[in-house]
Amino acid sequence: MNTPSGELEKERSMCAEIGERTVVENTKEVYPGLFIAGMGANAVYGAPRMGPIFGGMLLSGEKVAKLILKKLK
């Protein structure tokens, strides 16, 4: 898996400010053909849970859609 440890990092405690930013940063292809977005992305990469409620979740969804479309081309 494409994480620092190669394993599931598990999400951390709540921090809205960091969670909102990292939910977009952690949206990516985690394993060949497996993309993660939203709170799942933060759980896989060990970022704070909760927090990303509106903007971060929307931007994460948009980012993953673009990544998948790029991969399909």
N, C-alpha and C positions, 0 to 999 in steps of 0.2 A: 504494500500500500504506500502511496506517495505521502507519507507523514514523517516527521523527524525520527520516530522510533520504528517506523514500518508497521506499527500496530495502531489500533484505535486509541486516541489520546484521552478521551472522555472529557465532557464539558466541565467547566469550572463554575464557581459561584457567580451570582448575579452581578453584573455591572453594565448598566444600560449604555454608557458612553463607549466603552470598549466593544461591547457586543454588537452595537449598531455598525461600527466600522469593520470589525473582523468577519461578520457574516458575509460581507461582500468579498473581502480579501480571501476568505477560505472557500469560496464558491469556485470549484474547479473539477477537473477529472482526477479522481482519487485512485483509480485503478483503470487499466485500459477498457474503455467503453462504459465506465461507471462514473457518472457525474453526481456531485452533491451540491445542494443549495439550501438556503434557509438555516433553520436551527440545526439541521442534520450536519451542515458544514461545520458549525461551531463545535458540535459534539465530537466529530471525527478529529478535528485539529486541536482540541483542548482549549477552546476559547470560552469566555463567559456565556452562561446560559441566560435566557430571558433577554430583556433589553431591546434587541432589534425587533421592533414591533411594526413599524410602518415603512419608513423610507428604506431601511436596510433590507427588509424582506422583499420589497418590490424590486430594488436594484439587484438583489441576489438572483431573483427569478429572471430578470432581463439578461443578466450576465450569463447564466447557465444556458438560456435559450440561444444566445449568440455563440457560445462555445460549442454547443451541439450542432448548430447549423454549419459552423466552420468545419467541424470534424466530418460532417456528412458530405461536404463538397470535395 
